[in-house]
């Protein structure tokens, strides 16, 4: 799977995204041919190779020859429909403008279809949005993650007058998205940039595990007074598909007033709900009270259900959780034929060679069935070499 990571350490805008795509490998000729399918005129696309703080980058600017009309959402939809763009690009581009319309409508107390886009309805925003969406399509990017976004302070001028930063539309667009404050009185995240990352990004957080293939830098139009380069970094790479998630979430809580007698039941429920591993560790808590640390390791898709189980089945009133990367060895499930019957195990490929280990539950079931000491089942398993691969 081809994936991308948007490192927005200096914010994000439409032209920064376009520049980063070109710098990372998108061919300029193909981009221009793609944009030429839009039934709009009166603009020039200027692409320059530049540098900031010694870092090579690409700067894209849309120069407008004459005034553009204030477009509504329906006008944008009609322009996209009349183009020869791929359907997926049309759909995603319209989704970006729909997000913008909904954000502006929420800010100004109007219906989305009544919103005049003003600056973002002009041809430059149309080129930024369609060019970025088409660029992701042309590069075959299937999954995108984005860093938390920086939020500045201060004031800026727009068609409505002087407004605070971050722009109200940006704040509306980024509800539910990780952000952090920076001590800088300059716009870093534009409404177009915010709408694009919301529509394109599947996740927000640190860079995911990938085999890095190329990196591109898109330059912003302004120079930051604090010395930080005004760049957006786009990392492109290949994700290796594996049977289990390489990124996991760790859920933890401390329990100092809980009777651990139900733990086998809680553990069973957590494993059935998708946990990869669970543990309960005795700890010494504040004021000398004995307690327990409950820890659950799971894939990101199962976190909500597991958190609800912990909060329901234990005395926990709060949880800590964070993402971690993990490395797993290639392995497959096998069955070994012993004199008493089949026993399941794992065949694991380690740096030192292949190792086959028995599964406890399978050994235990056979020992109980045959009335044989468990240790004899383990010993017999290790002596046998006749394995059969089975499905998980």
C-alpha positions in Angstrom: 0.0 0.0 0.0 1.3 3.4 -1.0 1.0 5.9 1.9 1.8 9.5 2.7 2.6 11.5 5.8 2.0 15.2 6.0 4.5 16.8 8.4 2.8 20.2 9.0 5.4 21.7 11.3 4.7 25.1 9.8 1.1 24.7 9.0 -0.7 23.8 5.7 -2.2 25.6 2.8 -3.3 24.5 -0.7 -0.2 25.8 -2.5 2.1 24.2 0.1 0.5 20.8 -0.6 0.8 21.3 -4.3 4.5 22.2 -4.0 5.2 19.2 -1.8 3.6 16.9 -4.2 5.7 18.2 -7.1 8.9 18.1 -5.1 8.1 14.5 -4.0 7.8 13.3 -7.6 4.5 14.4 -9.2 5.3 15.4 -12.8 4.6 19.0 -13.6 3.5 18.2 -17.2 0.9 15.7 -16.0 -0.4 18.1 -13.3 -0.9 20.9 -15.9 -2.7 18.5 -18.3 -5.0 17.4 -15.5 -5.8 21.0 -14.4 -6.5 22.0 -18.1 -9.6 19.8 -18.0 -11.3 22.3 -15.7 -13.6 24.7 -17.6 -12.0 27.8 -16.0 -9.7 30.5 -17.3 -7.9 33.6 -16.3 -5.1 32.1 -14.3 -1.4 31.1 -14.7 0.3 28.4 -12.6 3.8 29.4 -11.6 6.1 26.7 -10.3 9.5 27.7 -8.9 12.2 25.7 -7.2 13.4 27.6 -4.1 15.0 27.0 -0.7 14.4 28.0 2.9 16.9 27.7 5.7 19.0 25.7 3.2 16.2 23.2 2.4 15.3 22.8 -1.2 11.6 23.2 -1.9 9.0 23.8 -4.5 6.8 26.9 -4.5 3.5 27.0 -6.4 1.5 30.2 -7.0 -1.7 30.7 -8.9 -1.7 34.1 -10.6 -5.1 35.5 -11.6 -5.4 37.6 -14.7 -8.8 39.2 -13.9 -11.4 39.2 -11.2 -13.1 35.9 -10.5 -16.7 35.6 -9.5 -17.8 34.8 -5.9 -18.9 31.2 -6.3 -21.4 29.1 -4.4 -21.1 25.4 -3.8 -23.3 24.6 -6.7 -21.0 26.6 -9.0 -18.0 24.5 -7.9 -20.1 21.3 -8.4 -21.0 22.3 -11.9 -17.4 23.1 -12.8 -16.2 19.7 -11.5 -19.0 17.9 -13.3 -18.1 19.6 -16.6 -14.5 18.5 -16.4 -12.9 15.3 -17.6 -11.3 14.5 -14.3 -11.5 11.0 -12.9 -14.7 10.4 -10.9 -12.8 9.8 -7.7 -11.0 13.2 -8.1 -14.3 15.0 -8.8 -15.9 13.4 -5.7 -13.0 14.1 -3.3 -12.6 17.7 -4.6 -16.3 18.4 -4.1 -16.0 16.9 -0.6 -13.3 19.4 0.2 -15.4 22.3 -0.9 -18.5 20.9 0.9 -16.4 20.9 4.1 -15.5 24.5 3.4 -19.1 25.5 2.8 -20.3 23.8 5.9 -17.6 25.5 8.0 -18.3 28.9 6.6 -22.0 28.4 7.1 -21.5 27.4 10.7 -19.4 30.6 11.3 -21.8 33.0 9.6 -25.1 31.4 10.5 -26.1 30.5 7.0 -27.0 27.4 5.0 -24.0 25.8 3.1 -25.6 26.4 -0.3 -25.9 30.1 0.5 -22.3 30.7 1.3 -20.2 32.9 -1.0 -16.8 31.4 -0.9 -15.0 34.8 -1.6 -11.3 34.0 -1.6 -11.7 30.2 -1.5 -14.2 30.3 -4.3 -11.8 32.0 -6.6 -9.9 30.1 -9.3 -6.7 29.9 -7.2 -8.5 27.8 -4.5 -10.1 25.6 -7.2 -6.6 24.9 -8.7 -5.1 24.2 -5.2 -7.9 21.8 -4.2 -8.2 19.9 -7.5 -4.4 19.9 -8.1 -3.8 18.4 -4.6 -6.5 15.8 -4.8 -5.5 14.8 -8.4 -1.8 14.7 -7.2 -2.7 12.2 -4.5 -4.6 10.2 -7.1 -1.8 10.3 -9.7 0.8 9.2 -7.2 -1.4 6.2 -6.1 -1.5 7.3 -2.5 -4.0 5.0 -0.7 -3.6 6.0 2.9 -2.6 9.3 4.5 -1.6 10.4 8.0 -1.1 14.0 9.2 0.8 15.5 12.1 -1.1 17.7 14.7 -1.6 21.2 13.3 -0.1 24.4 14.8 -2.5 27.1 15.9 -1.1 30.7 16.0 -2.6 33.9 17.5 -3.2 37.4 16.3 -5.5 38.9 13.6 -5.8 38.7 9.9 -7.8 40.5 7.2 -10.3 38.7 4.8 -13.3 39.6 2.7 -15.4 39.9 5.9 -12.9 42.3 7.6 -10.5 41.6 10.5 -10.8 38.2 12.1 -8.9 36.4 14.8 -6.3 33.6 14.2 -6.8 30.8 13.7 -9.5 31.8 11.3 -13.0 30.9 12.6 -13.6 28.6 9.5 -10.3 26.8 10.4 -11.4 26.3 14.0 -14.7 24.9 12.7 -13.0 22.6 10.2 -10.5 21.2 12.8 -13.0 20.2 15.5 -11.9 16.7 16.6 -8.4 17.1 15.1 -5.2 17.3 17.2 -3.8 20.8 17.3 -1.3 22.7 19.5 -0.6 26.4 20.1 2.4 28.4 18.9 3.5 31.8 19.9 3.3 33.4 16.4 1.0 36.1 15.1 0.7 34.8 11.5 -1.7 32.6 9.7 -0.3 29.0 9.5 -3.3 26.9 8.6 -5.6 28.3 5.8 -9.2 27.2 5.4 -8.3 25.5 2.1 -5.4 23.7 3.8 -7.5 22.6 6.7 -10.3 21.3 4.5 -7.8 19.4 2.3 -6.1 17.6 5.2 -9.5 16.8 6.8 -10.6 15.2 3.6 -7.4 13.4 2.7 -6.0 12.3 6.1 -7.1 8.9 7.5 -5.4 9.5 10.8 -3.6 12.3 12.8 -0.5 11.7 15.0 3.1 10.7 14.6 4.6 9.3 11.4 3.4 5.7 10.8 5.8 2.8 10.1 6.6 2.7 6.4 9.5 2.1 4.0 10.4 5.7 3.0 10.6 6.2 -0.8 10.7 10.0 -1.3 10.3 13.3 0.6 9.1 16.6 -0.8 8.9 20.1 0.6 6.2 22.6 -0.4 7.0 26.3 0.4 4.6 28.8 1.7 4.4 32.3 0.3 5.4 34.2 3.6 8.6 34.2 5.6 8.2 33.4 9.3 9.8 36.0 11.6 10.8 33.3 14.2 13.3 31.8 11.8 11.4 28.5 11.3 11.2 27.5 7.6 7.7 28.0 6.2 7.5 24.5 4.6 5.3 21.5 4.5 7.1 18.1 4.4 5.4 15.3 2.5 6.8 11.8 3.1 5.9 9.0 0.7 6.5 5.4 1.4 5.2 1.8 1.1 3.3 0.1 3.9 3.9 -3.6 4.4 0.7 -5.5 4.8 0.9 -7.9 7.8 -1.7 -10.2 9.5 -1.5 -8.1 12.7 -1.2 -4.4 13.2 2.4 -3.0 13.6 1.0 0.0 15.4 -0.8 -0.8 18.6 -2.5 1.1 21.4 -1.5 0.7 25.0 -4.3 1.2 27.5 -3.4 1.4 31.2 -5.0 2.2 34.6 -4.1 1.8 38.3 -6.6 0.1 40.6 -6.3 0.6 44.4 -9.8 -0.3 45.4 -10.7 -3.3 43.3 -11.2 -7.0 44.3 -9.2 -8.9 41.6 -11.3 -12.1 42.0 -13.2 -11.3 38.7 -9.9 -10.9 36.8 -10.2 -14.2 34.8 -13.7 -13.1 33.6 -12.4 -9.6 32.7 -9.4 -11.0 30.9 -11.5 -13.3 28.9 -13.9 -10.5 27.9 -11.0 -8.2 26.8 -9.4 -11.0 24.7 -12.7 -11.8 23.1 -13.2 -8.0 22.2 -9.9 -7.8 20.3 -7.1 -7.4 22.8 -3.7 -8.7 21.7 -2.5 -9.1 25.2 -3.7 -8.2 28.8 -1.9 -8.2 32.1 -2.6 -7.4 35.8 0.5 -6.5 37.8 0.6 -6.0 41.6 2.0 -2.5 42.5 2.5 -0.4 45.6 0.5 2.7 45.4 0.5 6.0 47.2 0.2 5.9 51.0 1.5 2.4 51.0 -1.7 0.9 49.6 -1.4 -2.3 47.5 -3.0 -2.1 44.1 -2.8 -3.3 40.5 -1.7 -2.0 37.1 -4.0 -3.2 34.4 -2.5 -3.0 30.9 -4.1 -3.9 27.5 -2.4 -4.1 24.2 -4.6 -3.9 21.1 -5.0 -2.7 17.5 -6.3 0.8 17.0 -9.7 -0.5 15.7 -10.6 -2.1 19.0 -9.8 0.6 21.5 -13.3 1.9 22.2 -14.8 -1.4 23.0 -11.9 -2.4 25.3 -12.0 0.9 27.2 -15.7 0.4 27.8 -15.1 -3.1 29.2 -12.5 -1.8 31.6 -14.6 1.0 32.8 -17.6 -1.3 33.2 -16.0 -4.4 34.8 -13.4 -2.7 37.1 -13.4 0.2 39.5 -11.3 2.3 37.1 -12.6 5.9 36.7 -10.0 7.0 34.2 -7.6 5.5 31.6 -4.3 6.3 30.0 -3.6 5.3 26.4 -0.9 6.0 23.8 0.2 4.5 20.4 3.4 2.5 20.0 5.1 0.7 17.2 6.0 -3.0 17.5 8.1 -5.5 15.6 6.8 -9.0 15.1 8.5 -12.1 13.8 6.9 -14.0 10.8 4.9 -17.0 12.1 2.2 -19.4 11.1 0.0 -21.8 13.0 0.8 -25.5 12.6 -0.3 -28.8 14.1 2.0 -31.5 15.2 1.0 -35.2 15.2 1.9 -36.9 18.4 1.2 -40.5 19.6 -1.9 -39.3 21.5 -3.3 -36.9 18.8 -2.7 -33.6 17.1 -1.3 -30.6 19.1 -1.4 -27.0 17.8 1.7 -24.8 17.8 3.4 -21.9 16.2 6.2 -22.0 13.6 8.3 -18.9 14.1 11.0 -17.6 11.9 13.7 -16.0 14.1 17.0 -14.5 13.1 18.6 -17.7 14.4 16.4 -20.0 12.4 12.9 -21.6 12.6 11.4 -22.5 16.0 8.2 -24.5 16.7 6.5 -23.9 20.0 3.4 -25.7 21.4 0.2 -23.9 22.3 -0.6 -24.3 26.0 -4.4 -24.6 25.6 -4.0 -27.4 22.9 -1.6 -29.3 25.1 -3.8 -28.9 28.2 -6.9 -30.2 26.3 -5.1 -33.3 25.1 -3.6 -34.0 28.5 -7.0 -33.8 30.1 -8.6 -35.9 27.4 -5.9 -38.7 27.6 -5.3 -38.3 31.4 -1.6 -37.8 30.7 0.7 -35.4 32.6 0.9 -32.0 30.8 4.7 -32.1 30.7 4.7 -35.4 28.7 2.6 -33.7 26.0 5.2 -30.9 25.8 8.1 -33.3 25.6 6.3 -35.4 22.9 5.6 -32.3 20.9 9.2 -31.2 20.9 10.3 -34.7 19.7 7.9 -34.8 16.7 8.7 -33.1 13.4 5.6 -34.0 11.3 3.9 -30.6 11.1 0.8 -29.5 9.1 0.0 -25.9 8.5 -3.5 -24.8 9.6 -5.5 -21.6 9.2 -5.8 -19.0 12.0 
